[in-house]
Amino acid sequence: MKRIYLALLISLCAPYSISAETLDPIVEPSGVPQEEINGDVSELFGDSGWFGRYRPHFGYRYEAGDTIGRIGGLSSFDAFFPLLEGEDSDWLTFIDARLLLGDDNHNLGSNVGVGARQYIPEYQRTIGAYIYYDTRDAGYASFDQVSGGIETLGDIWDARLNWYVPTGQTRNQYATTHTSGGSYKFVGHYLTGGTFTRYYQAAMKGLDMEAGAKFYSNESMDLRAYAGWYHFQAKGSEQAWGWKSRIESRISDMVSLNLGVQNDRVFNTTVNFAVGIQWPSITGLRGGPRSDLKAWDRLGESPERLRSIVVANQEIQDSDGGLVIDPTTGLPFYFMHVATGGNSDGSYEDPYATLAAAFADPRTQQGNVVVYDHRNGMETGDFTLANNTQVLSAGPTQFITSTIGQIQLPDSGTGINPDITGSFTLNNRSVLSGFDITTTGAGSSIIANGVGNLMVSNNTINHNGAGTAISLTNLTGPATFDQTPLTKTGGLGVSITGSQNAADVTFTNSSITNTNGNAVVIANSGGTIEFGQITTSNGSTAVDIDDSSANITIAELNTSNTTLAPLDINNVSGSVTLNGGTLNNSGFSGVQIADSKNVTIKNTTINSPTTYGIIGLNVENFNFSNNTINNADSDGISVSGNGNGTISGNTIRSIVTAFSTGIDVTLNGNSNVDIDNNTITSVIALAGSGIEVTASSGDVTTRIRDNQITSFVDAFGNGIDFTSNSTGVVNTTITGNTITNTIGAFGDAITFHGTANGVMTTNISNNTINNTAGAFGNAINVIYDDGSATTTISQNTIDSDDLVNLFGTSIYLNLNTTGTTTSYITQNTISDDNNAALFTDGIALDIDRGVNHSAFINNNQIAQTGGLFDDGIEILLNNASGASATVQVQNNLLNGSAGVGGRGLDVAVFSPDTIFMDVTGNTTDTALDFFAGVGGTINIDDLPNLQPNNNGATINLLGPGTIQNTP
């Protein structure tokens, strides 16, 4: 018994070394050839007398590659322990145990077995039998089995048969997949279909057999070849019938090699290579043979068998597919069917006959259900949806979103929606699709209060009466209306209120039409709100937006005969964008904006508003672009505010009524504004200024570019009028504009007036100003009453076509400020054609106050071929303020029908003012006059050569004051 106890201990514990003395040789039993056997294992077990000829041995074996029922390599830690041995050592019982470690995820397994072998001398053959208990962790399941075998081992020929029988759990489902595709069908209350695959691991029972022979040996090794067959089977797998072959080599007492090849239709072809190391020796003999291993010597070998339980990885598809799963609940969709003639439980096979019956079902009231209406009929009722309820009809092609994607519902797409007279009250995650809804009176067609994640699609809504057709209040999540047009008579179309935190509302391909009523009210709401086409007639305000942080977009707004503004925006901190439409005959402004941010109105036509086309009061960031405004009774566009502003590409026309101003902008803080490419026209009737801008405070940058301003028949105020009342930095660019007066009276074409102690940079360039058969004020009029300024008036074309017209000063610059100024009046062309023109002055520079003024008047062409003017260039200091200036006048062409009218250059200075003049390179057909009044001083560079320096012009030095060469 002590040998049994020791075997169990060693099989369960790691091997360890024990020092011992060398054993004496033993004598082989009778009938067996005698040979010297050295005690090579005695060092481990000593001469204790516990063991006879065969001793324990330990080892490690590694199998690389796949084999039957296993993927990847396998490590094996082995222990072989003799139990009982015959007195003549011709029979042996043993324990064989090993710990297994797979390469795949390092899963463990084990073998523990007992066996017996008998040597038969007359046949020189060993026969044996063994039985094992095996375990394996296969990754997704743990299996165990009982296995065993019989064997016959000879000097040359071997044969063995092994069997394997799993016990306990033999099959485990570890995963499923469900993918879209194929067909779908209703079964009871559920939808099934798609490709549903179950994944199993199954332990296989079976047997294997091999036979082989030694075909080569020498002093240190032998080679054996084996061939055989195997059969394994398990529920859910094909039977694995296969063949196998193996070559085995012992290259020393302690090292063995194996190369195996197997093939079957389940595991296909597998190849594996194994290296085994045993200690003290492979057979466990005392001395262990070095060559020519005999059958008797092999009683101590470990049996050759499949060490790892054979496991099949199975993928099995369900022919009916799987249940379609709702991703919001993780449960199968539950369908409540409604169809003509049904009267039962709402299953597909026995549906309800009405929506009312389906909604009365307690299961529907619980929510998480799809009510599917297959009818083409009609019904009256008010229906309240529970949470996560979809109400669908078979009219449109219907899809549901599942864990495997979007799936088209069977039977859907008939093209006929059921008619519902009544209403639907939505709940969280509601879907309503495929109904024609009619509602009359004060009630609503669609109601949602304190809920979110709504989808209303493929419906029509007809609402008649004073009520609100779609009422959305205190939404907690998004709401989408898709392909659901609303037709309304009277009352209100859509109300969105109290949804300040999460009201993402979208109307996609869902027009809103109201006759004798209003379309939309938005109040106290946030999120993103988008509308498509909105149309109203004879209401008060088509779209009214108040007290909201939402970002609101309207694709198209069409209105007629509203009593108030069609679009009214008040106290919006998010944004509002109108992308197009036509607003006809409003009883107030076309668009009215107050105390709001980020407002865009574009591509919209506004016809005959009673007051303004677009009016904005206290607007921060605005964009009014590509609009057409006809016959506004007040301003075409009027806006006051700050931030970034764009007024671009608009057409503003007065045809049968007079507008006050085409574009009127007041900037009350830091601003950056572009007013570009607008066309402003007055026809027949009196009109105000074309573009008027007032910078009241802050740092302001304004660009007024490429606008067309025209007055026909009657009076027009100023073409472009800019007033700077700001003490900040004011940068103004007025360039590329065309201003035309035909027949009627026109004020100044361009005027800039700086009134405050700010820092101004003004650029008026490349403008074209025409006066045809009418009265015109100053072409360009710039006045600074305070502050410092840098002014550029350059490359403008100013033309008056005949003597009938009255044209004021072409370019007038008044420096009435004590601040520092630098002025450039260069390369302007004034009346350059063959027709006569009547000008007050070509260029007039009036310096009233201050001593830090520099002006450069160069390269201008004034009335080259005709025209009557008072003076070509007039420079005047006459306010008795002690003003002082430095002025350069060079290379100007100053003609005025030789001898008729004023002078080419007229400089007049009165007490106690002083001017420093640099006058060279000018050409005139009249004279250059310099007049110094009493106490006035004119200092002229190179006075002695003044005439030759100006192409021989007549020089007149006049007055009692001082005219002298520059000191």
Secondary structure, DSSP 4 states (H G I P E B T S, - for coil): -HHHHHHHHHHHS-------PPPPP-PPPTTS-------TTHHHHTT-SS--SB--EEEEEEEEE-BTTB-S-EEEEEEEEEEEE-TTS-EEEEEEEEEEEESSTT-EEEEEEEEEEEEETTTTEEEEEEEEEEEEE-SS-EEEEEEEEEEEEESSEEEEEEEEEEES--EEEEEEEEEEEEEEEEETTEEEEEEEEEEEEEE-EEEEEEEEEEEEE-SS-EEEEEEEEEEEE-TTS--EEEEEEEEEEE-SSSEEEEEEEEEETTTEEEEEEEEEEEES-SS-BSS--SSS--TGGGGGSPPP---SPPEEEEEEEETT-EEPBPTTTSSB--EEEE-TT--SSS-SSS-BSSHHHHHHSHHHHHSSEEEEE---SEEEEEEE--TTEEEEESSSPPEEEETTEEEEPTT---S-PPEEEEEEE--TT-EEES-EEEEESSS-SEEEES---EEEES-EEEEESSSEEEEEES-SS-EEEES--EEEESSEEEEEES-TTT--EEEES--EEEESSEEEEEES--SEEEEEEEEEES-S-SEEEEEE--EEEEEEEEEES-SS-SEEEEEESSEEEE--EEEES-SS-SEEEEEEEEEEEESEEEE--SS-SEEEEEEEEEEEES-EEE--SS-SEEEEEEEEEEEES-EEEESSS--S-SEEEEEEEEEEEEEES-EEEEESS----SEEEEE-SS-EEEEEES-EEEEESS-B--SEEEEE--SSEEEEEEES-EEEEESS-B--SEEEEE-SS-EEEEEEES-EEEEESSEE--SEEEEESSSEEEEEEES-EEEE-STTSEE--SEEEEEE-SS-EEEEEES-EES-SSS--EEEEEEEEEEEE-S-EEEEEES-EESSS--EEEEEEEEEE-SSS--EEEEEEES-EE-SSTTSSSEEEEEEE-TT-EEEEEEES-EESSEEEEEE-TT-EEEETTGGGTTGGGTT-EEEEESSSEEEE--
